[in-house]
Amino acid sequence: MIRRGLLRWLINALAIYVASKVVSGIYVRDEWAIVAVALILGLVNAFIRPLLKFFTCPLIVLTLGLFLFVINAAMLGLTAWVAGQLGIGFEVAGFGAAFWGALVISLVSLALTLLIRGEER
């Protein structure tokens, strides 16, 4: 259980690193900020994202799931806000950067998770 959580944290950190390099508008001060942001993003996704998905369920169904991209962008924006409040060097410049950053983070996380699962079998 702990190993799985640490692995998920490492995957998120790598995905955030890739997003900071690919998406203009996502700024990370240093490697330690990436590690802290990965932890914050994991906590936000674990506690706030399910509530947001529950309350926007009709909108998610109406848009055939496309509204989940907006929720992911909002979670990245919230993560940037929390990181700013804690003095961690992570910034997301607007909704566009949050949207594309969340998309990159999702794709990189999916690819790494599938790669790791393939090696376990």
N, C-alpha and C positions, 0 to 999 in steps of 0.2 A: 504494500500500500504506500509506504513512504517512498520506495524506489520509483513507483509509478508517478507520484506527485513531483518528485525531483526531476524526472525525465520530462514531464509535461512543462515544468518551469523552464528547463533548458531549451526545449523546443520553442516555447514562447519567446525566450530571449533571442534565439537565433532568428526567429521570424521578425521580431522587432528590429533587429540589426539590419536584416535585408530590406525591410520597409524604409528604414531611415536612409539607406543608400539609394534606393530606387525612386522613392516618392519625394518630390520637392515639396517642402512645407512641413516635413517632419524632421525635427532637430533633436539630436541627442548629444549631450556634453561629453560623455566618456563611457567606457565599458561598464563601470559600476552603476551608472544611471540606467543602462539597459537591463542589468540584473534586477535593480529595484523596480523598474517599470514593469518588467515581466511578472514580478510578484504582485504588484498593484493590479495589473490587468487580470491576472488569475483570480484575485479576490473579487474584483468588480464583476467578472464573468460568472463567478460562482454564486454571488449573493444578489446582485442587482439585475443582471440580465434575465434570469427566470421570471422575476416579478414584472419586468417590462414586457416580456413575451406574453405573459398571462393577460396583462391589461390591454395589449394591442392585438390579441388573438384574432378578432374579427377583421382587422386591417391586414394582418398577415394572410389570412385566408382569402380576402378580397383581392389582394395583389398577387396571389399564387406564390407566396413566400418571398417575393422581392423586397418586402418591407424589412426583412431580416437584415438586408444590407444596411439599411438606415439604422437599425438597432446596433449593429456592429460598429458603425461609424460613431454613434452616440457613446458607446462604451469606450472607444478609443479616446474620444474627446473628454469624457469624464475622467479617464485615467490620466490624461495630460493635465486636467485641472487639479486632481489630487496630487500629482507629482509636483506641480507648481506650488501648491500650498505647503508641501513638505520640503521645498527647496531643492528638489531633484531636477537636474538639467534635462528636461524633456518637454518639448513644445510641439503642438500641432496647430498649424496656421490655417484655421478655417475648416468648414465642413467638407470641401472638396478634398483637401489633404487627408482628413479623417476617413472619408469614404474610400479613397484609393489605398490608403495605408491599411485600413481594416481588410480590404480585399486581398492585398498582398500578404498580410499576416495570416489570413485564413488559408490561402493557397499554399504558402510555405509550410504552415502547421500541418495541413492535410498531407502534403507530400512527405514530410519527415515522419509523420505518424505511420503512414503506409509503408515507408521504407523500413522503419523499425519493426513493425508488425511482421513484415515479410522475412526479416532476419530471425525473428523469434521462432518461426515455424520451421 
